[in-house]
């Protein structure tokens, strides 16, 4: 303890300019660590800081006095050769220093190589961390090099350890045919009209649906999930690898699976016309969508049809074709469930998404907006139903069992903070909209849905939805149930995707135990607690990897259109210029303030606009503009633009 001064421990975040921030445990703005006081701390490191007693505006100032643990050991970067010294410029823009490659490794790399390096040491007073070479990806700018760099920078690897692959191979041998004694333990649904509905390029089918009419006039809806927990057992190399990965990663050109393809695409996947082990939730429902009975248990199924979303939609649109009756009824029920969820406060954050058409070398030749389909909502609402009902069951059973059996696995979403709601209200006011809040400055899900209904179909719809998403707390995994604000569910979990999400696998294990009136043991409870935190971290990393791959491909695509003119909308304003999102490709670039004209422009932050002193020319948020693509900075995936008058 530093005598007379308050010390705080926590994770540090940094900027590319060397500023550090650490959460203030007493609330309010984060504590600021200036560049000369950061003392070798890197993003995510656990540090001890001491408050200096000074302030910068309203922020408390502190100094790092100890690095308690490094957040990571491996980093991706680009080689810069300077005589006999090689430095590495980190791919992470929040790292404020270059790395210094050990002399023995320097001769193994070339200028502009993308590499993976390992942290060796960084003593106070040295210009940067010393690192050793782990892997050379190749020259920057090559498709495979850039994608591999993104994968490793976010802590993923497409390869599996030998022991993991060996276990997967053995499972395939052992379970190439499902034995009769295993079938007898399960509810046999092989004769039901089970179908899967997935993206056109999907290879891992972890959910299937069936519907049939019951004699009493009600409907039976079955949601069938790949029984991954039957194959991936606690304590195996397979389970530990899936635990560390946390989730599959979806990039523009590939999937980095959580499980080896022998399992994800074959043994566990609910492929058509193959007998598969599944874990099912089956609901008896009235025609107006009320659940009157529910059943959970192990089953065996045989999918009769593999639909793509587009194929299923075509059947609905034509009002005829394979499984039309099933699809039409499921779609009708999905709409009823969706309407009910919205009335209860569920928020619909639907945003435009894009997909890339790549040539044989991985270069983007087309960017296409994905078309929203009714079949997307059909599947989504059936999965929401299953996840919610499973969560309610394990919560109630855990409460009944008591003690540590309340430590389960939930998907929770906290209410947005008042400060962020206030910022959103100011943002909306600048666009001519009013955000309703209560006297305490809080917002309800209904208020947000009313706003989304008001902006539907307008040019500013996607921008406002993006701003609203940023206002929301992040949904996370937790062993404590605090509810899900965005879905307006009191109980919610993830049960329906165990091939690609580790928390779902944990929920399967909980559900099986509770159905058999068994309690979770100490080891399983510890797995839940560690799993919730790690799965949240890996989910964030996977989302960042996906975004990075999209930004890279957008920049690469626009590099082939330098000098061309595009329609766009001003998506952000800053003291240094305006950001413009292109309407067709959703690519975002910047028009520097020097390209706005000869006038002196100043930022009016509260009005989200830039105004010229002499001409009074205004550039404000959501203005429609035409821009020319001037240049591309592929190191930063930055698109530089100029206005076309």
NORDA-V656267 format. One line per field, one symbol per residue. ss: DSSP state (A for helix, B for strand, O for the rest). A space follows every 10 residues. Layout:
# NORDA-V656267
ss->???
This chain:
# NORDA-V656267
ss->OOOOOOBBBB BBBBOOOOOB BBOOOOOOOO BBBOAAAOOO OOOOOBBBBB BBBBBBOOBB BBBBBBBBBO OOOBBBBBBB BBOOBBBBBB OOOOOOOOBB BOAAAAOOOO OOBBBBBBBB BOOOOOOOOB BBBBBBBBBO OOAAAAAAAA AAAOOOOOOO OAAAAAAAAA AAAAOOOOOA AAAAOOBBOO OOOOBBBBOO OOOOOOBBBB BBBOOOOOBB BBBBBBOAAA AOOOOOAAAA AAAAAOBOBB OOOOBBOOOO AAAAAAAOOO OOOOBBBBBB BBBBBOOOOO BBBBBBBBBB BBOOBBBBAA AAAAAAAAOO OOOAAAAAAA AAAAAAAAAA AAAOOOOOOO OOOBBBBBOO OOOBBBBBBO OOOAAAAAAA AAAAAAAAAA AAAAAAAAAA AOAAAAOOOB BBBOOOOAAA AAAAAAAAAA OOOOOOOOOO OOOOAAAAAA AAAAAOOOOO AAAAAAAAAA AOOOOBBBOO OOOBOOOOBO OOOOOOOOOO BAAAAAAAAA AAAAAOOOOO OAAAAAAAAA AAAAAAAAAA AAAAAAAAAA AAAAAAAAAA AOOOBBBBBB BBBBOOBBBB BBOOOOOBBB BBAAAOOOOO BBBBAAAOBB BBOOOOOBBB OOOBBBBBBB BBBOOOOBBB BBBOO
